[in-house]
Amino acid sequence: MSGEMKNYALELKDIHKTFNPGTINEKVALNGLDLQLEEGDFVTIIGGNGAGKSTMLNAIAGVWPVDHGSIIIGGTDVTSLPEHRRAKFLGRVFQDPMTGTAATMSIEENMALAARRGKGRTLKWGVTKPEREQYREHLKMLNLGLEDRLTTKVGLLSGGQRQAVTLLMASLQKPDLLLLDEHTAALDPKTAAKVLELSDEIIRENHLTAMMVTHNMKDAISHGNRLIMMHEGRIIYDVRGEEKKSLHVSDLMTKFEEVSGSEFANDRMILS
């Protein structure tokens, strides 16, 4: 590389975050975290409780400032930008299906809000016919029959349907980075599998760069092209490509015990 700087889709450099510093509740959440994502990477993230997985996504999204380090999305340093200024770079789906959508608004209104985010337009013009057609096409892809229910209030949908709509909304503007924070944890296994399949499809079709926190080791192995394991606020294992595909859950357990010197104590993660 003739001396030029490589632009990563995401770069986290030496990120530190401690909650309640100097008090009895002090908690070091991120401890010198470094990570580079290539464009098009789909990274699954695992680790025990309190490993820093969601804290890392919150740091990227700007939910609160980090104590030290820098966050660079697609070559833009966003470290000092507040959450609402980072929104244009990011799509995000949370664990709770209620979080990503406005329950009292219709499917098409929710989608219009997502499509116009950061464009300074409100909904006062209503949803135009071309927009409606576009949303219908997007919804068809879900195979949930929602394309015929554009005016249904989102609050009337099931958890799985809501997460599917949230996924679409999060990807409508083709964000630089899609953050999936245990987005299937609240769903039953069958619905969770469907939403994961949709996630794969949406990420692939839109050539998105994505990070998915999951407590399910099998899912972490079978989705994405790269897997990272976190422990005590930093990355202790990073595997990709063919090596990742041939992993078994037992390998991850062994790896965790090796690098952390302790047994993997999160039953929920092992059993799911």
N, C-alpha and C positions, 0 to 999 in steps of 0.2 A: 504494500500500500504506500504509494509515494508520499509519505508523511502526512496524508490527509486524515482527519479525524473520522472514525467510523460512527455513523449515527445508528444507535440502537432504537428499537421500538420503545424500550423502557430501560432506564439505567438507575439503579439505586446505589448510592455510594456512601458507605460508612454511616448508615442510619442508626441513630440512637433515640430511644424514647423511654422515659421513666415517668410513671404516673405517681402522683402524690409524693414527690421527692422530699426527703428529710422528715417524713412522718412515719408513724408506726405501720401505715399501710403502703409504704413505698414498694413499687413493683417495677422492676426493669423488664420492659415488654419487648423492646428491640435493642440488640446489643452489637453494634458494628455490622449491621446487615448490608451485604453487597449482592447485587443481582443484575445481570444483563439479559434482556430478552431480544432475540432477533425478530425482525418482522415476520409475522406469520406463525410464531411459536404459540403453541397451546400447551400451557404448563399446568399440571395438576400439583396441588400443594397439600401435603399431609404433615401430621405431627401431633403430639399429645396435647392435652388441655393446657392452655397457657403457653404454648410454644411460640405464639406471636403471629399465627396465620392471619386472623382477621385484623389484628393490629397493623400488619403490613398493608392490607388492602385499604384500611382507613387512612394510613399515612399517604398512600398513593392518591387517594381521593381527596385528601386535604381536610378530613373531618376535624383535625386539630394540627397545630404545627409540630414538627419534629424538633428534638433538642439539638440535633447535630446531623450533618450530612446533607446530601443533595438528591433530588428526585428530578429526573429528566425524561420527558415523554416525547418521543419522536424528535429529539434534538432541541426541544424547548425546555428550559429550566423552569419548573413550576413550583420549586420549593417554597417560595414566599407567596404564591398565589392562594387566595382563599378558595374554599370549596366551590362556590358558584362560578368562579372564573375558570376552574379546571373542568367543569361539567362538559364543555365542548369537546374535550379530548376523550371523555370516558363514557362507557355504558356500564350500568351496574345492576345486578339482580341479587336480592337479599334472600336470606333463609325464609323469612316470613312472607308468604304470598300476598299479604295485605300491604306490604311496604311500597311496592313499585308502581301501584296504580291508584287512581282516585275512584273509590267505590261508588260514589253517587253519580259519576259521569259515565256515559256510554262508552262502548268499545271504540267507536270511531273518534269520539272526543278525546279519549286517552291517547289514541294513536296520533291525532292531530297535534296535541300538546307536545308529544315526543318529537314529531317530525319538524315542528317549528321551534324547538328549543334553541335558545340563543339567537333566534332570528328577529327578536323584538316584536313579533306579532302576537296578538292575543287571539282568543277564539271568537271575538265579536263578529267576525265575518261568517262564522259557521263553517261547516266542512263543505268544501267545493266538490262538484261532481267528479272531476279528474282525481282529486285526492281520495274520494270514496272508492273509486275503481282500483286505485293503487293499493289501498288498505285491504280491499277484498282479495286482490291477488296474493298479497303477503299472507293473509289469514288462511287462504286455501292450502298453502304449503303445510300448515299445521295438521291437516286432516282431522280437525275436531268439529267441523261443521259451523265454525264461528263466522265464516264469511257471510252467512245468511242471518247473522244476529248482530249486525253493526250497531243497532240502536239499543241493544240490551245493556242495562247498567252492569258495570264490571263486578259490583258487589254481589250479583246473583250467580256468578260463575263459581265453579269448583276451584279448589286450591291449585290443581294441576292446570286447569284452563287459564287461571290467572297468571301462573308462572310462565305459561307459554306466551301469553299476550305481553307480559313484561319483557320476556326475551326478545320478542319482535321489536318492542318499543326501544329497548336498549341498543338494538343493532340498526335501527332505521337510518340513523345518520352516519353509519359506518364509522364508529368511534376508533380512535387510534388504539384504544385498549378496552377490552371487555372484561369486567370483574364479576366473577360468579362466586358468591360467598355462601357456601353450603346450600345452594339454591334448590336442592332436591331433598334436604333433610326433613322437611315437614310433610313430605308426601308419602303415600303408601308405595311399596316397592314397584308395583306395575306402572303407576303414574310417574314415579321417579325415573324409571327406565325410559319411558316415552319422552320426558322432558330432557333427559341426557342425550337421547338420540337427536332431538330437535336442536339442542345446543351444538352438537357436532356438525349438523347440517348447516346451521346459520353461520357458524364460524368458518366452515369450508367455503360455502357459497359467496360470502362477503370478504373472503381472504382476511379475516380479522386476526389480530394478536389477542390472546386471551389467557387469563389466569383463573383457575378454578380451585377453590378451597373445598376439600371434601373430607369426611371422616370415614369414608368407605374405601379401604385399600384396594379392593378389586376394581372399583370404578377408577381409582387413581392410576392403576396399571393399564386398564383397557381404553382409557380416553386420553387424547392429547399425544404430543410427540416428545414430551419431556416431563420428568417428575422431580419435584424437590421435596426434601424432608426437612422440617424445621424443628429446632430444639433450643429452648432458652434464648429465643430472640435472634437466632441466626440460622443460616442454612448449613446442615451437616451432611447432606447427601444430594447430589444432583446428577441425574441419569437421563439419557435420551436415546432416541433411535432404536436400533435393533436390540440393544442391551436392555432398554426399558420394556420392550415388547415381550422379552423372555423372562421377565421377573415373575416371581410368585409371592404371595402374601408372606410366606415364611421367610423369604429373602429379606423383605422389608423389616420384619421383626428382628431378625438376626442383626441386620445393619444398624438398627436403632440401638440395640443392646451394645453392640461394638462401640459405636461413636459416643453414646451417652453414658455408658457404664451403668445403666440401670434397665430394668425390665420395662417393656411397654405396658403401662398401667391403665391404658384407656380401653376398657372392655367394650364400650360402644363401638369403637373403631374396629376392633378385632372381630366382633360378632356380626357386624352388619355386612 
